[in-house]
Structure formats: C-alpha cells, structure tokens
C-alpha cells in the first residue's frame, strides 16, 4: 500500500515498456481483453480475461460508469495563407464560443482565422493558458461544423488516422451524453450483454458524467506532482447515483469505479462526507498519498508513465504494488493504453 508519510516525485511513476505494446487498434471482441487483477492489500497479481469480472462482484455492490460520449472534436482546416491547421475542441462556453487547442499554436494568434471550405470560419478570440484558445465560429453552427468536418479524436499515441471502426469502438456502449474529447477507456471493454449479466448478479449499475478533456494526455512535467495544474472538466452526479452509493456504503457494500474519470467524480462529490447529487467543474488531482472516501474497487486501463492517471491508480493500489503489476503486465505482453487491456484493483 502507499506509505501515508512518503512524498513522491514525478520520476517515481515511470516504467519501461516496448512501444510495440501500445495498442493501435481495438480487439475484435470488446470483452475479450486480458484483465490483470491486483490485490491492493497483498500486491498479489492474477491474470484473467475481462469477463472474469463476473466472479469478483457480490450482490448489492454498486458499479459506477461514466456515460459521457466522445464527440468528433478534431477538425482540419486551412489558415489564411493556405497552410493546414488543426483544432481540437475542448468545451463550449455560455456565450457561444468554444475553448479549443490549435496547431500550429505559435502561428494562430488573436485575430487569425481557420477556414473550412466556404462553409465556416473560426477566429482566434483569446489566447489562454495551457495551450488553450477561445474561438468564435461564423457560417455553420457548431453542430454542423462537427458533423461535417469533425473526426474521432484518437489519442496521440495511436499512430494512424481514424477509421470508420473508431466511430463505434472509441465509444462505450452506454455513452449518451455528448461532451468528451477522449474516451473513458476503462468502459470500452463492456458489451450490453456483459452489463446485463452483471446486473443479473444483483449489482446496481449507475452512472455519472465527466466530459474528458485533452488534459488527460498532458504529462506531468514538474518534479513535484503537487505543482502540476489540471485542466478543469465538467461533471455531474445524478440523485439516483448518489443515493445508491450512500446506501451501499451504509450497508457495507462495495463501490466500483469504472475508470479514473469516475473515481475523480466520486471523490470530488464525497469531499464533505456522503456523496452529493451535484454538478460543476473539477480539477481534482489524486496522487499518493491520498485517502479515498468513495471507491472500493477500481477498473482501469494501463496508463502512460508519469501521467496523472497512473498517479491516481498508484494512490489507490499502492505505488510499489501498482508499478510491480505494470512490470508484470509488460513482461506478459499486455496491450497498453486506450485500446489496450484492463486492470482491476480491489
């Protein structure tokens, strides 16, 4: 387990792996992925397949999923000089503008424009921190722009352009709330049939929303994790979900978080005690040492070295246990990252 008195540097969250383990395509079968099972108390590791989750649940457990849906947020247009430009939409603002990341960032200053044929034009309104811009659209509306010119925003470590298969596979089967620019990848392994089987065990499957932003891929570049700045992400906890979790905790039943996004939502909502039905923006950064208030089991994919996501998993499972499990997974040839295999920490 994590030492509650030890302070870690970013360098403590690194591991070595061959790049060919980064999954470039999804498996043919969602729930056929490998599943590394880590006991967070003993550090014991078992090799399973994803459907073996059915053996780990107990009646009246609660499993929480993130129902945010990935939008086709990556746009390719032309600058005023005819050179290409890329836009990654992040989130809309109340005044009708959007916050976005643009490339090449050094060329796209305030007042510069990006054109999409004769249909639409984006104008850079404001340069914000963290590589972000505020942009305004004329011509098409935002929905029309995304529908006509948007593509699936695959992560930067997938070294191929998006294909038609990604429209469905880079999306959970339960996604229905548009807003993410990256998938909550732990949920990619579920099928509707597997979810039905889980529910038949008496497990209560409930949802939260966290619209995943591009900050999920932002590496921690400072030596001290506490000095890293998280991008804010919008979340919502429905009343039904809050009630189910609070009842489970009162009865001593377990709460399972499907992914780091769900974990951050629940821990944000549980800061002052029981889970609250709430919505807003969270910048919660979970790294060791951290006392979890809402989560008993964590289902997650494997994450980049030195990332905020890996730090969260290490805070939950123990730095030594998690990194040892990662080394075991690498030696066993597990597939890594968004389209890769899964890990459960209980």
JOJOFEN-V321440 format. One record per residue. RES is the residue in one letter. PHI is phi in radians with two decimals (none if undefined). OMEGA is omega as a letter, one per 30 degrees, with the letter a starting at -180 (* if undefined). Layout:
BEGIN
res: <RES & RES>
phi: <PHI & PHI>
omega: <OMEGA & OMEGA>
END
This chain:
BEGIN
res: <X & X & X & X & X & X & X & X & X & X & X & X & X & X & X & X & X & X & X & X & X & X & X & X & X & X & X & X & X & X & X & X & X & X & X & X & X & X & X & X & X & X & X & X & X & X & X & X & X & X & X & X & X & X & X & X & X & X & X & X & X & X & X & X & X & X & X & X & X & X & X & X & X & X & X & X & X & X & X & X & X & X & X & X & X & X & X & X & X & X & X & X & X & X & X & X & X & X & X & X & X & X & X & X & X & X & X & X & X & X & X & X & X & X & X & X & X & X & X & X & X & X & X & X & X & X & X & X & X & X & X & X & X & X & X & X & X & X & X & X & X & X & X & X & X & X & X & X & X & X & X & X & X & X & X & X & X & X & X & X & X & X & X & X & X & X & X & X & X & X & X & X & X & X & X & X & X & X & X & X & X & X & X & X & X & X & X & X & X & X & X & X & X & X & X & X & X & X & X & X & X & X & X & X & X & X & X & X & X & X & X & X & X & X & X & X & X & X & X & X & X & X & X & X & X & X & X & X & X & X & X & X & X & X & X & X & X & X & X & X & X & X & X & X & X & X & X & X & X & X & X & X & X & X & X & X & X & X & X & X & X & X & X & X & X & X & X & X & X & X & X & X & X & X & X & X & X & X & X & X & X & X & X & X & X & X & X & X & X & X & X & X & X & X & X & X & X & X & X & X & X & X & X & X & X & X & X & X & X & X & X & X & X & X & X & X & X & X & X & X & X & X & X & X & X & X & X & X & X & X & X & X & X & X & X & X & X & X & X & X & X & X & X & X & X & X>
phi: <none & -1.22 & -1.29 & -1.19 & -1.85 & -1.43 & -1.92 & -1.92 & -1.78 & -1.04 & -1.11 & -1.28 & -1.95 & -2.02 & -2.59 & -1.71 & -2.72 & -1.34 & -0.99 & -1.20 & -1.39 & -1.26 & -1.17 & -1.67 & -2.49 & -1.26 & -1.16 & -1.07 & -1.99 & -1.00 & -1.59 & -1.63 & -1.10 & -1.30 & -2.36 & -1.58 & -1.78 & -1.92 & -1.46 & -1.25 & -1.47 & -1.65 & 1.44 & -1.17 & -2.06 & -2.21 & -1.71 & -2.31 & -2.01 & -1.05 & -1.12 & -1.17 & -0.92 & -1.00 & -1.41 & -1.70 & -1.40 & -2.20 & -0.98 & 1.31 & -1.09 & -2.06 & -1.98 & -1.91 & -2.04 & -1.79 & -1.57 & -1.13 & -1.92 & -1.29 & -1.68 & -1.34 & -1.55 & -1.64 & -2.16 & -2.07 & -2.29 & -2.21 & -1.33 & -1.05 & -1.55 & 1.57 & -1.40 & -1.27 & -2.50 & -2.17 & -2.21 & -2.05 & -1.16 & -1.93 & -2.86 & -1.40 & -1.92 & -1.12 & -1.52 & 1.63 & -1.48 & -2.19 & -1.63 & -2.59 & -1.89 & -2.27 & -2.47 & -1.41 & -1.08 & -1.18 & -1.61 & -1.73 & -1.61 & -1.00 & 1.64 & -1.27 & -2.21 & -2.20 & -1.93 & -2.14 & 0.89 & -1.76 & -1.43 & -2.75 & -2.45 & -1.80 & -2.08 & -1.34 & -1.64 & -2.77 & -1.69 & -1.85 & -1.32 & 1.20 & 1.38 & -1.65 & -2.28 & -1.72 & -2.23 & -2.12 & -1.98 & -2.22 & 1.71 & -1.04 & -1.42 & -1.07 & -1.09 & -1.17 & -1.10 & -1.12 & -1.13 & -1.52 & -2.09 & -1.36 & -2.25 & -1.08 & -1.45 & -1.05 & -1.10 & -1.15 & -1.49 & -1.59 & -1.61 & -2.76 & -1.27 & -1.12 & -2.14 & -1.03 & -1.04 & -1.16 & -1.02 & -1.84 & -1.42 & -1.61 & -2.78 & -1.30 & -1.25 & -1.84 & -1.23 & -2.62 & -2.03 & -1.02 & 2.81 & -1.48 & -1.97 & -2.64 & -1.33 & -1.33 & -1.22 & -1.05 & -1.42 & -1.16 & -1.44 & -1.41 & -1.90 & -1.11 & -1.15 & -1.16 & -1.09 & -1.11 & -1.14 & -1.10 & -1.11 & -1.17 & -1.38 & 1.64 & -1.41 & -1.57 & -1.68 & -2.24 & -2.22 & -2.22 & -2.21 & -2.42 & -1.39 & -1.23 & -1.79 & -1.16 & -1.07 & -1.08 & -1.72 & -1.33 & -1.26 & -1.46 & -1.82 & -1.63 & -1.23 & -1.81 & -0.94 & -1.06 & -1.53 & -1.32 & -1.77 & -1.51 & -1.29 & -1.28 & -2.30 & -1.42 & -2.44 & -2.58 & -2.04 & -1.20 & -1.02 & -1.01 & -1.19 & -1.03 & -1.11 & -1.11 & -1.21 & -1.12 & -1.14 & -1.06 & -1.17 & -1.11 & -1.61 & 1.33 & -1.56 & -1.58 & -1.98 & -1.82 & -1.78 & -1.54 & 1.84 & -1.20 & -1.15 & -1.09 & -1.02 & -1.16 & -1.10 & -1.14 & -1.22 & -1.14 & -1.32 & -1.84 & -1.03 & -1.86 & 2.27 & -1.08 & -1.09 & -1.86 & -1.26 & -2.76 & -2.60 & 2.76 & -2.05 & -2.14 & -2.14 & -1.06 & -2.02 & -1.79 & -2.56 & -1.22 & -1.46 & -2.61 & -1.71 & -1.36 & -1.89 & -2.24 & -2.11 & -1.93 & -2.36 & -2.19 & -1.82 & -2.70 & -1.57 & -1.53 & -2.15 & -1.07 & -1.01 & 1.20 & -1.62 & -1.11 & -1.20 & -1.11 & -1.09 & -1.09 & -1.09 & -1.13 & -1.11 & -1.42 & -1.72 & 1.67 & -1.01 & -1.10 & -1.10 & -1.17 & -1.18 & -1.14 & -1.12 & -1.11 & -1.10 & -1.11 & -1.10 & -1.10 & -1.10 & -1.53 & 1.35 & -1.08 & -1.48 & -1.86 & 1.32 & -0.93 & -1.68 & -1.64 & -1.40 & -2.09 & -2.47 & -2.15 & -2.05 & -2.26>
omega: <l & l & a & a & a & l & a & l & a & a & l & a & l & l & a & l & l & a & a & l & l & a & l & l & l & l & l & a & a & a & l & a & l & a & l & a & a & l & a & l & a & a & a & a & l & l & a & l & a & a & l & l & a & a & a & a & l & l & l & l & l & l & a & l & l & a & l & a & l & l & l & a & a & a & l & a & a & l & a & a & l & l & a & l & l & l & l & l & a & l & l & l & a & a & l & l & l & l & a & l & a & l & g & a & a & a & a & a & a & l & l & a & l & a & l & a & l & a & a & l & l & l & l & a & a & l & a & l & l & l & a & l & l & a & l & a & l & a & l & l & a & a & l & l & a & a & a & a & a & l & a & a & l & a & a & a & l & a & l & l & l & l & a & l & a & l & l & a & l & a & l & a & a & a & l & a & a & l & a & l & l & a & l & a & l & a & a & a & a & l & l & l & l & l & l & l & l & l & a & l & a & l & l & a & a & a & l & l & l & l & a & l & a & l & l & l & a & a & l & a & l & a & a & a & a & a & l & l & l & l & l & l & a & a & l & l & l & l & a & a & l & a & a & a & a & l & l & a & l & a & a & l & a & l & a & l & l & l & l & l & l & l & a & l & a & l & l & a & a & a & a & l & l & l & l & l & a & l & a & a & l & l & a & l & a & l & a & f & a & l & a & a & a & a & l & l & a & l & a & l & l & a & a & l & l & a & l & a & l & l & l & a & l & l & a & a & a & a & a & a & a & a & l & l & l & l & l & a & l & l & a & l & l & l & a & l & a & a & a & a & a & l & l & a & a & *>
END
